[in-house]
Amino acid sequence: MFSSITKLCKIKKRRDFMFKILIIGIIIVLIILVLSIMTINKGYAYKHSVDKLEDNPYTKKHKENS
């Protein structure tokens, strides 16, 4: 009788420990997911600029050689 109670207590402790590990793992995955989404949104929000043709030094040299 005593050994069965001890086994049940050990199983409950092990179950509680595994549940804590599962919760910590889920929290880590959610943090990584949120950071990834924030990084992707920041990348898409970046405004790219293109130099004007007048400011391009290659076209000036190219026109002088022609």
N, C-alpha and C positions, 0 to 999 in steps of 0.2 A: 504494500500500500504506500509506504513512504517513498519507495523508488519511483512509483508512477507519478506521484505529486512532484518529485524532483525533476523528472523528465518533462512534465508539463510546464514547469517554471522555466526550464532551460529552453524549451521550444518557444515559449512566449517571449523570452529575452531575445532569442535569435530572430524571431519575427519582428519585434520592435526595432532591432538593429538594422535589419534588411529594409524595413519601411523607411527609416531615417536615411539610409543610403539612397533609396529610390527617390525620395523627395529632394535630396541634395542634387542628384543627377538631373532631375527634371528642372530644377531652378537654374543649374548651369546651362542646360540646353536652351532654356528660354532667354537667358541673358545673351548668349551668343547669337540667337536668332534676332533679337531686338537690335543688337549692335550691327549685325549684317544688314538688316533692313535700313537702319539709319545711314550706314555707309553708302549703300546703293542709292538712296534718295539724295544724299549730298552730291554724289557723282552726277546724277541726272540733273540736278539743279544748277550745276556749274555752267556759267555762261561762257561759251567759247567766242573768241574774237578772231577776225580775219583782217590781216593788214590790207590797206588800200593799195591799189596798183601803183599809185604815184610814189608811195613810200618804199617800194620794192627795189632794192639796189640791183638786182639781176636784170630787171627790165630796162633800167637806165643804161647799163653797160651794153645790153643787147641792142638797144636803139642806136647807141653811138657807133657800134661796129657795123651796123647795116648801112 
